[in-house]
Amino acid sequence: MALKIIFLEEFGKAFVPKKAAPILKKYLLKAGFNEVPYRLFGALFYISALITTLIFIAFIYPYLKKFSLLEIYFYSFFGWFMIQIFFATLFMLLVYFYLDLKIYHRTRKMEDQLPDFLQVLSSNLKGGMTFERALWAAVKPRFNVLGSEMAKSSKKVMTGYEIGKALTELADKYDSLMLRRTVDLIITEVESGGNVSQLIDRLVDNLKETKSLKNEMSASAIAYMIFISVIVVVISPLLFALSFHLLAIITNFVGQLSSATQRVGALPFAFSKINVNPQDFKIFSVISIFVISFFSSLIVSIVEKGDMKGGVKYIPIYVSGSILFYAVFMKVLGTLFAGIT
């Protein structure tokens, strides 16, 4: 009843254009969602509106009292609109990021299970089963990601659904070129009445060979990964920490020289004041280390797996590791240079 009162679903549908709904549904299908979560979109709208209200009251409204009534209306509308758009865009990007990662991991799990599933399907066909019964019998509990979708497709085929259409709909649920090509070859072979089991055996061999080649490429890239990791996590924080302490030493040294020249008197040269604040450089160092470690984790993922999305799990490791080493080096170098500074 509460959901009906605040119109979560209605608000969610209002912000999704009708022309974009089929595209959104197809995209969500690849992430494992059979329906568009309109209530979630409506809830996000209310959350963004609540955050906008709090920010407007706390930070913007106190500065509007000095304006005229018309100006207050104008600035209020403009400020509210911009803040609301910002948070709505932020939530949309976060949802897209989550769905994109979910699609990626779901596809990777399916592709890992596909050769084993096809091998079981081929064994069933060689045992004399029809393709429909062989497809149903190949569904095992260990194929948790692929098995549930294959079970749905198999039920459709058993109830008179066209094999080609059922398998095509299955391929549309995954963002996988491997599955799409496999399904197209199987459909072509089934419709032509050829030896499906022999085709599947060749597909299994090719898929396993491709997987083996990818593993070999990943293994050969370990040296590059180790090199990048050492540079980012250890060397980069060390250089920033060393630069900070050198800057502090130089600033202190120049300040002492400037004071000495003022006491001695006029000299043919003068020492100008260093305008770089060591604390500002420290903030710059932390931000730089964060940016370097963030993008390095993505680069390592590309080197290892050929895909940037798999590097999300490396981000907290690289960022926390580099920041931790920076703090350690700052402490150690601060102790070593304590007598100089």
RAKABEL-V421963 format. One record per backbone hydrogen bond with DSSP energy under -0.5 kcal/mol. NH is the residue of the N-H (numbers start at 0). CO is the residue of the C=O. Records with the same first field share a line. If there is no record, write none. Layout:
# RAKABEL-V421963
NH->CO  CO
This chain:
# RAKABEL-V421963
4->0
5->1
6->2
7->2
10->6
11->7
12->8
13->9
14->10
15->12
16->14
20->16
21->17
23->19
24->20
25->21
26->22
27->23
28->24
29->25
30->26  27
31->28
32->27
33->31
37->35
40->36
41->37
42->38
43->39
44->40
45->41
46->42
47->43
48->44
49->45
50->46
51->47
52->48
53->49
54->50
55->51
56->52
57->53
58->54
59->54  55
60->55
62->59
63->60
66->63
71->67
72->68
73->69
74->70
75->71
76->72
77->73
78->74
79->75
80->76
81->77
82->78
83->79
84->80
85->81
86->82
87->83
88->84
89->85
90->86
91->87
92->88
93->89
94->90
95->91
96->92
97->93
98->94
99->95
100->96
101->97
102->98
103->99
104->100
105->101
106->102
107->103
108->104
109->105
110->106
111->107
112->108
113->109
114->110
116->112
117->113
118->114
119->115
120->116
121->117
122->118
123->119
124->120
125->121
126->122
127->124
128->123
133->129
134->130
135->131
136->132
137->133
138->135
139->137
142->139
143->141
146->142
147->143
148->144
149->145
150->146
151->147
152->148
153->149
154->150
155->151
156->152
157->153
158->154
159->156
160->155
165->161
166->162
167->163
168->164
169->165
170->166
171->167
172->168  169
173->170
175->173
179->175
180->176
181->177
182->178
183->179
184->180
185->181
186->182
187->183
188->184
189->185
190->186
191->187
192->188  189
193->188
195->193
198->194
199->195
200->196
201->197
202->198
203->199
204->200
205->201
206->202
207->203
208->204
209->205
210->206
211->207
212->208
213->209
214->210
215->211
216->212
217->213
218->214
219->215
220->216
221->218
224->220
225->221
226->222
227->223
228->224
229->225
230->226
231->227
232->228
233->229
234->229
235->230
237->233
238->234
239->235
240->236
241->237
242->238
243->239
244->240
245->241
246->242
247->243
248->244
249->245
250->246
251->247
252->248
253->249
254->250
255->251
256->252
257->253
258->254
259->255
260->256
261->257
262->258
263->259
264->260
271->269
276->274
277->275
280->276
281->277
282->278
283->279
284->280
285->281
286->282
287->283
288->284
289->285
290->286
291->287
292->288
293->289
294->290
295->291
296->292
297->293
298->294
299->295
300->296
301->297
302->298
303->299
304->300
305->300  301
306->300
310->307
311->308
312->309
313->310
314->310  311
315->311
317->313
318->314
319->315
320->316
321->317
322->318
323->319
324->320
325->321
326->322
327->323
328->324
329->325
330->326
331->327
332->328
333->329
334->330
335->331
336->332
337->334
339->336
340->336
